[in-house]
């Protein structure tokens, strides 16, 4: 009888997986009882059978299932699990034929099953006994059948690779019975089985979610993800901005895997390991997978915590099993992601389990080249070589790794995958945009790269995704409301129809497309544009800055009245090194590391730092001096180190210290004469500015009104290279400030208000006091009447009469004497 295959409900046990659900009337017509074993085969016509015999010699013969009644299945359908459909070589909707399995079936004396993914537990006697009970319950199998049953909380899939019987004649229909006397032999995973399993899935056309979710049945909590890779010479072209790092990795990985005799000729051991370290999102994992794809090596990926087990000794056993599988399938690469979680330092804080895992990994890496393998690795001179295995690790915390792991002979080379510069970001964007329809030219890509300071590869990928969403949003908003009403479609349906229109062949006229969806656009409108990328760049922040990202008020140089010379000096120190780096190289000089702005309060020192951050477009980190102090010993110095670590990670960047005098008072001023917290913080700050580790692409801008109490060591060239005196505004500067407040901010003033006269009347005022004067005059006007139209001269006169000048002649004299006494050259 011919029936059509359907997908059965998800099975929760072995017996349910083997069930074939039939309509009650169908079972009655076939004289089947609940629990009868039936043989299911694909229904083929004669032509298809002839073609299949020549096309595929590995076709599965059929599947034995348990007939089970169902009230929801129609009379012409049969519901089968994914395993049964794979064994019968049918997809959903294909016709099948069934017949009852006869009772005179030969019992197999031995059955061999092979795992379809690495399973460290297959050699365990307890697992063998468990599997024997399961297969005995299955009762009937065919050669090349797939068997699935749960173990360790996850479905495990095996293939029947061998069956032995006592008699020489074949069993009827190639069906074999499994009994208590049948000997079960479990064979370990081999790459060929993984490839065959993948081909079976593809040929069966099993696209339902149940099969898709079981293509890789390895439980992440028990086994690593293992893939068999094939050589791809174009794999490296998909990575941008990491040319130097990839070259080094290839030297350390490809030669030991494919040409280890080059090392042995010189009496050298091939490299065993490579450690990739750097900030998150820079491409460490991508490099490892790409190297494996390009070399055709067998790749085993271990995500640090995945193999950790609560049972004593099981984690170490999993590690040993991983290395054994890699040795059996050499050349192979073992990639340990987040290795710092697996192998932390063995100090007092580490647990005994962590210490055992570290010791096991050290032993395994030392023994990589000592173990001898089969003849497949035997060279022409008859000498049996060791397995060709390279261990690659990735971490963003290299200092958290155990020291013994980082010595030569284990991880022979440590390669930094750092923050990309502008040229590398342009390469990354070019590689990403190859996969996305776009209208950007090379000049636009380079411009985006030049303004995306501190972005890593993952951030730029997020920018491209966000730009794609911007494009889709533009498509959705392209249709007018009238078009939506006329189309009588929801927004989601309209979007779907628009995409359908875009897949119409080019022969279709644009008018027909527009008529079908009510949208007047072309395929060019659906490509990512430079404006989409620019908007996406403002929405996606660099990952290194997300923890400390602050919203800097948009302040432009034009918003600051006067101080033209100070503005120019700041531009030369911060903007020139980014815009004209070749000039600094040609002159053989380095950009200034630090800039100190000092002067009376209210003279726009902080405002200039805000304008500098806005105009330069750099990542801006604002530090308030007292916030770094902590009552815990060492935490204040750690906070300073963390600030500069984040600044280096997000370079080029600006670190702004407001009221830096709170951090940098002269040392030795403590009452007890000892080392105070402030002294230690200052020492840490001096080391960060000009210590052993260079400060590259990070500019420190500081502001203070008490330069006399700052430590002289901080004021020397090499730390604070430029010391700028921000003086009170002169008449011209005050006039410009008043013009900005009255005209630019559209302050309603009467015609009798004379800006020149006001600038003279505000002699000795700071910029902040001039701004406060304008606000006070407006308040005086509102006190007269809330309905008043404008501010007049008399209101300004009242405000000036009530204003107290906070910058005294003694204060000006103090700054003049300080410059003379200290000998500091400043503007």
VEXMIFI-665684 format. One record per residue: residue in one letter; z, y, x of N, C-alpha, C in turn. Coordinates in steps of 0.05 Angstrom, whole numbers, plus 5000, padded with zeros to 4 digits. Each point is the difference from the previous one (the first is absolute). Example, Ala and Ser with C-alpha at 12.3 -4.5 7.8 and 13.67 -1.06 7.14 Angstrom:
A515648865264500050244982500050245018/S498650214993500150245016501450224985/
//
This chain:
X500049765017500050244983500050255018/X498450204993499750245016501850224989/X501650125017501750224993499650235019/X500950244992499850245017502850065012/X500050055026502550055014501250274994/X502650014997501550254997502350015019/X501150245004502450035017502449934984/X501849845011502449924986502350205007/X502150014984502250175006501349935027/X501350205012501249965026502049774998/X499849815019501749775001502550055016/X502249894992502550045014501049755015/X498749774996500849765014497549835006/X500449795015497849845009498649864977/X501649904981498849864977498350194984/X500950254996498550194984497450085014/X500050015027497650065014497849794996/X500949744996498149784997499149964971/X501150164982499349954972497350134993/X498549864982497650114989500550024970/X499950254989500750054972497549974983/X500249834979497849944982500950054971/X498050054984500550034971500849724989/X501850014980501049754989497749834989/X498150134986497749854988498349895022/X499750145022498449905022501349755012/X502650015004501449765011499849774981/X500050054973499849784981497249885001/X497950175003497349895001499549845026/X501450075022499749865025502049775003/X501649964980502149795000501950045024/X500850245004501850065022502850054989/X502049915015502850054993501250205020/X502150144991501350195018501149855025/X499250095023500949885025497949825013/X497849954986497949835012498750145023/X499249855021498650115023497050004994/X498750235005497250034996498750105025/X497549915005498450095022498150224991/X500150235013498450234992498050065021/X497450024992497950065019498350224988/X498650155018498250204991497549874987/X499250114978497649904986497550135013/X498349835012497650105014497649884986/X497850165000497549884991498749865024/X497949864996498849845021498950175023/X498950234993498950175021502250115018/X502150094987502350115015501249795018/X500249754990501249795016498349965026/X497349994997498349965024500450235020/X500150244989500450235019502750005013/X502049924985502750005011500349795022/X498749774997500249805021498950095026/X497950165000498850115025501550245009/X501350154982501150265007502949985011/X501649824989502850005007500949715002/X500649915024500949735004503149984997/X501350234996502950004998501050054972/X498349964980500850064973502249824991/X502050114986502349854990499049824977/X500949745000499049824980501150044972/X502450104997501150034973503050035002/X501350024977502850054998501349814979/X502349895007501549834981502250184988/X500150014974501950174986501349844978/X502250114989501549884978499250134974/X498949844981499250124974502550084985/X499850254989502350114986499150164976/X501149954976499050154976500950295000/X498350164987500650294997498950094974/X501550184987499150124974498450255004/X499750105024498650255005497249965012/X499449765007497449945013498049924978/X497550115002498049924980499049725006/X498549894982499149725002498049965023/X498650205008497949975020500950115027/X502650045004501050105026502249825011/X500450035026502249865013501350205020/X502650025000501450195017500949855025/X499250115024500649875025501350215019/X501849905017501250185020498050065022/X500850195017498150085021499549775019/X502049845006499749775018498149794988/X500449954974498249804987497150105000/X499650264995497350104999498749995028/X501650065021498949985027499349715007/X501749814992499449725006497649904985/X499650104976497749924984497550165006/X500350215017497850175008498850144975/X501750124984499050144976501450274999/X498750204988501150264995500550024970/X501450224992500550044972497350034985/X499749854979497550014984498049785007/X500449855022498249795008500549754982/X497949854994500449754985501249785017/X501749844989501249775014499749754982/X500249775013500149754986502549855008/X501249864981502549865006499849714992/X501649845014500349714992502749915008/X500949804986502749895005500049845026/X502150045016500449855025500949724993/X498549805010500749724994502549925015/X501349794990502549925011499749845026/X497649865004499649855024499050185023/X501850165009499450185023501449905025/X498649995022501249905024502150205010/X502249895009502250175010499650045030/X500250255009499550075028502449915016/X499449905024502249925018501050245016/X498250195005500850245015498350244990/X501350234997498650244993500750225020/X498150155008500450225020499350264986/X501950195002499650274989500350205022/X498450224998500050215021500650274987/X501950155011500650264990497750205003/X499750184981497850205001500950265012/X502450025010501050235015502349905017/X500750155021502249915018502649964985/X501249775004502649934987501849895021/X501950155010501849895021501649764991/X500349964974501749794990498749734996/X497349985006498649754994501049765016/X501150065024501149785016502849924993/X501150134980502749944991500149754983/X501849815007500249754985500750054971/X501750194995500850064972497550094984/X498350165012497750094986498149774994/X499749815019498349774996500949834976/X502749964998501149854978499650144974/X500350275000499650164976497049984991/X498250035020497149994993499249734989/X501349785011499449734991500749974971/X502350104992500849984972498150164982/X499150235009498250164983497349864997/X498949895022497349884999500249734984/X502249865002500349764984500050074971/X501250224992499950094973497250074990/X498450115019497250074993498549754992/X500549775014499049744992497249945008/X498050184995497249945006498950245016/X498449945021498650215015497349915008/X498350185008497449955012499950125027/X498249905017499750115027499150294998/X501050175017499450295002501250164977/X501849874983501450154979502050205013/X500450214985502250195007502549934985/X502350015013502549944987501850245004/X501450084979501750235001502749944988/X502150075015502749974989501850215014/X502250084987501750215011501949895021/X500450165021502049945021500950265012/X502650025005501250265009499450234981/X499849944975499750204980497250114997/X498049875012497350104999498049774998/X497950034984498049784998498749955027/X499949745008498849925025497549834993/X497950045014497549864994499149835023/X499249754994499149805019497449884992/X498649875019497549864994500349715008/X499049824983500049725006497749955020/X500749955025498049975021499449715007/X501649814990499649725007501549824981/X498749784993501249794982499349735011/X501949825003499549725009500949814979/X498449784996500749784981499749745015/X501249794988499949735013497249884997/X498850034976497549874994497750165011/X497849865006497750135012498350144978/X500149904975498450124980501250274991/X498250174991500950274991501449984974/X501950184996501350024974498050114979/X500549924975498250094979500050304997/X497750135002499950294997501350145023/X500549875022501250135023502850104993/X501349904980502750084993502049805012/X502150105012502049835013502750064987/X501649784998502750024989502050045023/X502150154994502150045019502649874989/X501249825016502449874992502250035020/X502349874994502350025018499449885028/X498249805000499349875026498050165017/X498850214988498150165015501450165022/X498949995023501150165023498750275000/X501750215001499050285001500150105029/X497850125008499950125027499150294996/X501750195009499550294997498950105026/X497650115000498850115024500350305001/X500350125025500350295002497450154993/X500450254996497750184993498050025023/X497550014994497950055020498250224989/X498850175017498350224991497749904982/X498949775006497749904984500849964971/X502449914995500949974973500250264985/X500850215014500250274988497250104992/X498049955018497350094994498949844977/X500449734999499049844978501350084974/X502650065001501450094976498850264989/X499450185018498850264991497349954988/X498449825012497349954989500149874973/X502049824996500349874974500650214979/X501850195007500750214981497650164992/X498350075020497750174995497949854983/X499649745007497949854986500849944971/X502649964996500949944973499850244981/X499750245012499950244984502550064985/X502349915011502650044987500950295005/X499550174981500750285003502450094984/X501249814986502450074985502350075018/X501950154990502250105017501749785011/X500149774986501749795011499049905026/X497449965003498949905025500050225021/X499450244992500050225019502750045013/X502149964984502750035011500849775017/X498649785000500749765015498149945022/X498250185007498349955023501549975025/X502250165002501849975024502749944989/X500749745000502449914988502450025018/X499650105024502350025019502150194989/X502449904999502250174991500850195021/X499950264995500750195021502849985010/X501749884983502849975009500449765017/X497949825001500449755015498049975022/X497550104996498049965020498550265005/X498850045024498550255005497349984987/X498750234998497250014990498249935023/X498449794996498249915021497150014990/X498250105016497250024992498349895023/X497849884993498149915020497850215001/X499650125023498150225003497549915015/X497950144994497549945014499150255015/X498549975021499350235017498350204985/X500750255003498550224988499750225021/X497650025010499550195022500250294991/X499850054974500150274990502850084990/X502049835005502750054989501250265012/X499550055026501250235013498850264990/X497650004988498850244990501450114976/X501749834987501550094976502550165007/X500750015026502450155009499050255014/X501250224993499450255013502350125016/X499450145021502150145014501849855019/X499449745004501749835017498449855021/X498050145010498249875019501449905026/X501750185011501449935025501949774996/X501550004977501949794995498649744994/X497850014986498549754994498949885025/X499150165018498949905026502249855015/X502450115001502249875014500849744986/X500150014974500849764985497949785004/X497550075000497949795004500249885028/X500650165020500349895027502449805001/X502150064985502449845001499849764982/X498249994981499849794980497549835002/X497750135001497549854999499549835025/X500650115023499549845025501949765001/X502650024995501749765000499249794980/X498950094977499349814979497449865006/X498050145010497349885004499449935029/X501150145019499449955028502549995017/X501849814994502549995016499649915028/X497749875006499449915027499850245020/X499450244989499850235018502750055013/X502149964986502750045011500849765018/X499349764992500849775016498649995027/X497650115001498650015026501550165021/X501550204990501550175018503049915002/X500549774988502849905001501950164982/X498950124979501650174982500449874973/X502250064987500449914973498750214980/X498649914980498950194981502250144985/X499650254992502050144984500849854975/X502550014994501049854976500450184976/X500750255005500650174977499350295004/X499750144977499450285000501850134978/X501450215007501750144981498750264993/X499550054974498950254990502350154988/X500450255009502250164988499050284995/X501250124980499250274992501050074973/X499650244990501050084974498649834978/X501349994976498749854978497350124992/X498249824993497450094989497950075021/X500549945025498150075021497949785005/X500349764989497949805002500849765018/X502649945003500849785017499149734987/X500749964975499349754986496949984998/X498750224995497150004997498649905026/X501150095023498949925026500249705003/X502449894994500449725004498249834982/X499750084975498249844982497150035009/X499250245009497350045009499349845025/X501949995019499649845024499649714993/X501749904981499749724992497349954986/X499150194984497549974986497650015020/X500350175020497850035020499849765019/X502349885006500049785020499649734987/X500249994973499849744987502449835004/X502350115008502449855005501449924974/X501649795002501749924978502450194999/X500350144978502050214998502449914983/X502450035010502449964985501550264999/X500650104976501450254996502849944991/X501950115014502849984993501150284995/X500750054975501450254995503049965005/X501050145020502749965011502049854983/X500950114977502249874985499149754984/X497449954999499149794981501049725007/X500349945026500749735007503049975002/X501550214995503049985001500949824977/X501749815006501149824980503050005001/X501349954978502950004999501149745010/X498349795003501049755009500049995031/X502149875010500449985029497749855013/X498750135020497949875016497350014988/X499750074974497349994988498250225010/X501150245006498350215011498849925026/X501649885018499049915026497949794996/X500449824981498149784995497350114990/X500150214984497550124991498550135023/X501550135018498750125023498649795017/X501449785005498849785016497649884987/X500149974973497749904985497650195002/X500550264999497850195002498649985027/X501649975022498849985026498549735003/X501149794988498649745001497350014986/X500050134976497450024986498050175016/X501050225012498250165016499049855024/X501749835012499049845023498049804992/X500349884976498049804990497450134993/X499950264996497650134991499250225020/X500649975025499350205020497050015003/X498850235007501450255006501150144975/X502450105003501350114976501750245008/X500550174980501750245003502349984981/X502450055010502350024983500850294999/X499950124977500650284997502650034985/X502050125013502750044987500250304994/X499850064974500350284991502950064996/X500850255006502850094998501849805016/X499249965025501449815017502950095006/X500650254997502750095005502049894979/X499049934976501849884980500649715007/X498249875015500349725007501549965026/X499650195019501149975027501550255008/X502250074987501550235009501649955025/X501250205011501649975024502449814995/X500549835019502249814998502650125010/X501050204985502550135008502249904981/X502350135001502349914984499550024970/X498250194993499550044971498149794989/X498549855017498149814990501549754991/X498849874979501249754989499249775018/X501349774996499449765015497249904994/X499250034974497349924992497950165015/X500350265002498150185014499949925029/X502249945012500049925029498549745004/X500349814981498649745002497050044997/X499250184981497150054996498850125025/X501350205011499050135025499749795022/X502049845004499949795021497849814995/X499549924975497949814993497350125006/X499650264993497450135005499550035030/X502150075015499750025029499149735012/X501349794991499349735010497149924993/X499250064975497349934992497950165015/X500550265005498150165015499949915029/X502249925011499949905028498549735001/X500149854979498749735000497250004990/X498850244994497350004989498049875018/X500050065026498049895018500949745013/X502549904994500949765013499249754984/X499750034973499449774984497149925003/X499549745003497349905003498949924973/X497550044997498749944974497949795004/X498649944978498149785000497550085015/X498049825000497750045017498250224992/X500550124976498250224992500450245018/X502350025014500550215019499749915028/X498749775004499649895027497650135013/X500450105024497850145013498149805013/X497850105011498049825012501149865025/X501950115014501049885024502149784994/X500449944973501849794993502950074999/X500650265005502850084999500750094971/X502149894989500850074973501550265001/X499050194985501350274999502150014978/X501650205001501950054979498650134976/X501350024978498850134976499550295005/X497850104990499350285003501250164977/X502450115005501550154979500850275011/X499650204984500950275007501850104978/X502450095007501850114980499850305000/X499650114976499950294997502250094982/X501450215008502250114984499550294994/X501150094978499750284992502750104990/X500750245008502550124992499850315002/X501650134985500350295004502750075012/X501549795008502650045013500149835025/X498550065020499949825024502749985014/X501650214999502650005013502049824986/X499449924976501849824985499549705007/X497949945015499449735008501849905022/X500549745001501549895022498650045026/X501550075021498750075026498649765012/X501049764996498849765012497249954989/X499550104976497349964988497950175012/X500850235012498150205010499349965029/X500949805013499449965028497249885003/X498750045023497449865006500449704999/X497949874989500249714996500449944971/X501050194985500249974971498250214986/X501050244998498150224992499150145025/X497749925010499050095026499250305000/X499250094977499050284998501150134975/X501050245002500950154977498050234996/X498850014977497950204995501050194977/X500050255006500850204980497750074982/X500549984974498150094980501150264988/X499350225012501350254993498650164977/X501150244997498850184979497250095010/X498049974983497350075009499750305003/X498350085020499450295003497650074982/X499050245003497950094981497549845003/X499349925025497549845004500449724988/X502449895004500549734988500050014970/X501250224989500050034970497250024989/X498250135015497250024991498749725000/X500649845020498949735001501149834977/X502650034994501249854978498850084973/X499650264996498950104975497149904997/X498550005022497249904999499949714993/X501949845011500149714994500849954971/X501850164990500949974972497950084980/X498650225007498050114981497449844999/X499749825020497749824999500049824975/X502449954990500349824977500150154974/X499950275001500350164976497550184997/X498850004977497750194995501050295004/X498850155017500950275005497750185008/X500550265000498050195008500850165025/X502049905015501050145023498249965024/X499550225015498649985025502049995023/X499049965025501849975022501750255006/X498850234995501550245005502350034980/X499649924975502250014981502249805007/X499249765009502049805008501650105023/X498750125020501550115023501950224992/X499250164980501850224991502549884986/X499649794983502249874988501949885020/X498849885021501749885021501650225015/X498850235003501450215015502450124985/X500049984974502250114984502049794990/X499549755006501749794990502049925022/X501650195009501849965022502249804992/X500549805018502149814996499349774981/X497649994990499249784982499249755016/X501049774992499349755013497849864983/X499149775009497849874986500749944971/X502449904994500849944973500050254983/X500950235011500050254985497150084993/X498249975020497250084994498749814980/X500849755000499049824979501050084973/X502550094999501150104975498650264991/X499250165019498550254994497349924987/X498649805011497449914989500449894972/X502149854996500549894973500650234980/X501650195009500650234982497450164994/X498350035020497550144996498349854980/X500049745001498549844980501150054972/X502750024997501150074974499250284991/X499850185019499150274993497249994989/X498349845012497349974991499949884972/X501649804995500149884973501050214980/X502050155008501050214982497850204993/X498450075021497850184995498049884981/X499549745002498249874981501150014972/X502649954997501250004974499950284987/X500550215016500050274990497250114997/X498049855009497250104999498950014972/X501149824983499150004972501550214984/X498750164986501350214983501349874976/X501750154988501449894976498149934978/X497950164997498149954979498549745005/X499449945026498749755006501849774994/X502650035006501949784994500149954970/X500150234984500149964971497549874989/X497750085012497549894990499749715008/X501149925023499849725009502049824985/X502150134987502049844986501249795017/X500650075025501249815019502650125011/X501949835006502450095014499350085028/X501950135014499550095027499449765018/X501649794997499749765017497349874994/X499349984974497449884993497750165010/X500350274998497950175010499549975030/X502249985015499849965029498749735006/X500649804984498849745004497050014995/X499250144979497250034994498550165021/X501450205012498850165020499449835025/X501949835007499549825023497849804994/X499849914976497849824993497350145004/X499950254992497650155003499250035029/X501950015018499450045028498949755013/X500549774987498949755011497349934989/X499050174983497349964990498050045022/X497949845001498150025022498750275002/X499050065023498950275005497550064983/X498949794988497650054984500850134974/X502549984992500950134975500150305004/X498950154982500050295003502750114997/X500550235012502650134997500550094972/X497950064985500550084972501149774984/X498949755005501149774985502949955007/X500750035026502849965008501850204986/X499250265001501750214988500349954970/X497849904987500149954972501949774993/X500149805018501649774994503050065002/X500950185016502850065003500750294994/X498150164993500650284994500950155025/X499149935023500850135025497650085016/X499850255007497750105016500950025029/X499549775014500749995028498249805013/X500049995026498549815016501849845017/X498849815014501649845018501250165023/X498750225007501050165021502750134993/X500450054974502550124991502449815003/X499449745003502149805002500649935029/X499050155018500749955028502250195008/X501749905018502350155010498950245015/X501050244994499050245013502150105020/X499350205016501850125019502350144985/X499550114977502150134984502049794990/X499049774992501849784991501849925023/X499049985024501649925023502050225007/X499250254997501950225007502350004980/X499449964974502150004980501849765004/X498949775007501649765005501850045024/X499050155020501650045024502550164994/X499950184980502350154993502049844984/X499049794986501849834984501449785016/X498649905021501149795016501350125025/X502549965004501450105023500149795022/X500150085025500249805021502649844998/X499849745004502349834995502350065019/X499450105024502150075019501650244991/X498950164982501350254992501249984972/X499749784986500949984972503050034998/X501449905020502950014998501050295005/X498650155015501050275007498050224991/X498249934983498050194991501350224983/X499550255007501150224985497650174990/X500450124977497950184989500350275013/X498250065018500150265014498750214982/X501450214993498750214984497550115013/X498050054984497450085011500250305008/X500550045026500350275011497750045020/X498550214997497750055018500850235019/X498550025022500550225019499750274986/X498250014981499550264986502450074982/X501849814994502350064983502350135016/X499750015027502050125017499050275010/X501550204994499250275008500750055029/X498050115016500550075027500349765018/X501450045023500549795020497549875010/X497950155004497449895008500149865026/X501650115019500149875027501449734999/X502249994984501449744997498249794987/X498650084979498149824987498049895020/X498950175017498049915019501249805020/X502450065009501349815019500549734988/X500749994975500549754986497449854996/X497850144993497449874998499149885026/X500450155022499249895026501649755007/X502549994993501749785008499649754983/X499350034974499849774982497249944992/X498550204991497349954989497949965022/X500250145022498049975021499849725012/X502349875006499849735011498649804982/X500150054974498649824981497050074997/X499550264999497350094995498350015025/X501250055023498550025025501349845022/X500349744997501349845021498549995026/X497350044998498449995025500650245018/X500850224989500750245016502549945016/X502049874989502449945014499549795023/X498249814994499349805020498550145023/X498250184993498450135020501750185018/X502150124989501750175016502249855013/X500349744994502149845013502850074992/X500450084975502750074990500649844975/X502649994994500949854976500950214979/X499849934975501050184979503050045002/X501150234990502950045000501449794983/X502349915011501549804985501850134979/X501250235007501950124983499750304998/X500750114977499850294995502750084987/X501150215011502550114988499550284989/X500750034975499850264987502950104997/X500650235011502650124998499850294993/X502050104986500050284992502050044978/X500350244990501950064979499449844975/X502049974983499649864974498050154983/X498449854984498350114981497350105011/X499349935024497550105012497749794999/X500149824981497949814993499649785021/X502149915014499749785018499449744985/X501649944980499649754984497450024985/X499350244990497550034985497649945018/X500150085026497849945018499849705005/X502249865001499849715004498649874975/X500650104976498749894976497050065001/X499350255008497150065002498749845021/X501449945022498849835022499449724989/X501949894985499549734989497750004980/X499850214984497850014980497350045013/X499850205018497550065012498949795019/X501949885016499149795019499449744987/X501149954976499549754986501349765013/X502150045015501349785014502349884983/X500849765007502449894987502450165009/X501750084981502150195004502749874995/X501849995019502649894997502050225005/X501550064979502050225001502849885005/X501450105020502749905007501950234998/X502049964983502250204999502249915019/X500650175020501849925022502549844992/X501750114983502549864993499749734987/X497649954988499649744986500049775020/X499550045025499949785019502749905008/X502150164997502649935009501349794981/X501349805012501349794985502849965012/X501849904984502749955010500249745015/X497849834998500049745014498950045028/X501249875019499250025028497249885004/X498350165012497249915005498050054978/X501050064975498150044978498550265003/X501350215011498650265003497749985019/X500549865023497849965020497849834988/X500849804985498049834987498350154981/X501250194985498550174982497950165014/X500750115024498050155016497749825009/X500749765010497949815008498249934977/X501149974976498549924977498050224992/X500950255002498350224993497550005018/X500449975026497750015019498449744998/X501249784993498449754996498150034977/X501050124978498250044977497950215007/X500750205016498050215007497849885017/X500849825018497949865017498249824983/X501349864980498449824983498150164982/X500750244993498350164983498550225015/X499749975026498750215016497150024993/X498850255004501350245009501850124978/X502350105008501950104981501650235012/X501550134982501750235007502949924992/X501850035019502949964993501250285000/X501050094978501150264997503149994998/X501450125020502950015000500850294992/X501050024976501050264991503050025008/X500850245009502750045011500649805021/X498349995021500449805021502550055017/X501050244998502450075016502449824992/X499949894975502249834992500049735015/X497649935011499749755014500250035030/X499450245010499650035029501950205013/X502550004992501950175013500449915029/X500850195017500449935028502049785004/X499349825018501749765004502650085015/X502049834996502650055014501750204986/X499450064975501650204986502149884982/X500549745002502049874984502850075009/X501949994981502850075007501249805019/X499249744998501249805018498449975026/X497950165003498449985024498349755001/X500249824980498449755001497350044987/X498749784996497350004988500249994970/X499350224987500150014971497549894988/X500149974973497649904986497650195005/X500550265000497950195004498749975027/X501649945021498949965026498249755001/X500849794987498449755000497450054984/X500250144978497650064985498150175016/X501050205014498350175017498749835022/X501549825013498949845021497749824989/X500449894976497949844988497550174994/X500550254990497750184994498550075026/X501450055022498750065025498349775010/X501149754997498549775008497549964983/X500250054974497649974983497950205007/X500850255006498050215006498649955027/X501649925020498849975027501449785015/X499949764988501349775012497949815012/X500949755003498249805012497649944981/X500649984974497849954981498750264993/X497450035004498750264996499950074970/X500050254995499750104972497150094997/X498449834987497150054998499350084971/X498550224997499150094974502250074981/X502350075011502350094983500950275011/X500050204983500850275007502750064987/X501950095016502650084989500050304996/X500650094976500350284994502950044991/X501450195013502850054993500450294994/X502050064984500750274992503050055002/X500750235010502950075003500350305001/X502450094993500650295005502450025019/X500749785014502150005020499049865025/X498050115014499049865024502150005023/X501950184999501950025022501949765003/X500449854978501849775001498549745005/X497450015003498449765005500249925029/X499949735004500249905028497550085016/X500450095025497750095016498149775006/X500949755001498249785006497949974979/X500650084976498049984979497850215002/X500750235013498250235000498049995023/X500249805017498250005023497249914991/X497950085016497349904995499949705002/X498349884983499949714999501449894976/X501950164990501449934974499350224980/X501050245004499150234984498250165017/X497449974996498050135017499650294992/X500350074975499550274990502450104985/X501150225008502350134987499050264988/X499950034974498850234987502250154985/X500250265006501950184987498750114975/X501149944977499050104975501650244993/X498950235005501550264997499850094971/X501750194993499850124973497350134997/X498950014976497350114996499950305005/X497850085013499650295004498850124974/X499350265003498950144976497649864989/X498149935017497549874991500649744987/X501949845011500749744989501350034973/X501950204998501350054974498050084979/X498050165008498050094981498449764990/X499449815018498549764991501749834982/X502649985006501749844983500250124972/X500350264999500150144974497349964984/X497850025015497449964986499849724989/X501049805015499949724990501849974975/X502350135000501849974978499050154975/X498850235004499350174977497249934990/X498149975018497249964991499449704997/X500549845021499249724999501549854978/X502550064996501649864979499950144974/X498250214998499450144975502650114987/X501550145016502450134990499150274987/X500750034975499150244985501650255010/X498650195013501250245011498650254990/X501650214998498950254991498450135023/X498450194993498350135020501650175020/X502550074993501650165019501349845022/X499649745000501149835021498250025025/X501150105022498550045025500949795020/X498249815006500849795019500650115028/X498450205009500550115026502850135002/X500850144979502650135000502249784999/X499649794984502049794999500349865027/X497849975015500149875026501750175020/X499850264997501750185017502949994992/X500549994973502750004990501549745007/X498549785005501349745006500249955029/X500250215016500349975029502649845006/X499849805018502349835007500449774982/X498449964979500349774982498449765011/X501049774994498549755007498049954978/X498249805005498049934980501349904974/X502149845003501449904976501250234984/X501050215013501250234986497950164986/X497650025011497850144987499249864975/X499849745001499449844976502250034979/X502549995009502250034982500050284987/X499150205015499850284989498150004976/X497749885003498150004978501249854975/X501449785005501149864977502350174987/X501650145016502150164989498950244984/X497850125010498750224985499149904973/X498849764999499149894974502449954982/X502249915011502449954983501150274989/X499950215017500950264990498350104977/X497449955002498250084978500649844975/X500649745003500649844976502750074988/X501850105017502650094989499750244981/X498050175006499550224982498949904973/X498149835002498849894975498549745007/X500549804984498549755004497150034993/X499350204985497250054992498650195018/X501250085022498850195018497349895011/X498150185004497349925008499849965030/X501350165016499649985029502450115015/X500049965026502150105018499150265011/X501850204999499350275010501550065026/X499450235012501250085025503150034998/X501050094977502950044997501549735002/X498749794991501249735002500349925029/X497950055016500149945028502150165014/X500350264992502050175012502849904994/X500549914976502649884993500549755016/X498049835003500349765015500650055030/X498650205011500550075029502850125003/X500950154981502750125002502149795000/X499649784986502049804998499749775021/X498050035018499549785019501550045026/X501149785011501450015025498349865021/X499550155022498449885022501849825017/X499149745001501649805015499349995029/X497750115008499350005028501050275012/X502049985015501350245011498850065028/X500350255010499150065027501449825021/X502649924995501349835019498749725001/X499049914978498649745000497450015016/X498550224996497550035016500750025029/X502150155007500850035028500849725011/X501349844984500949735008497649835009/X497850004984497749845007498650115025/X500050265003498750125024501649925025/X502750024998501649925023499849705006/X499749844979499749715005497549945016/X497850134992497549955015500250105029/X501450235004500350105027501949825016/X502249914988502049855014499049715007/X498649884981499149725004497449985016/X498650225002497450005014497849854986/X500349944974498049864985497750184994/X497649895005497650164994499249934971/X500150194983499349944972498450234990/X498749954977498350204988501850214986/
//
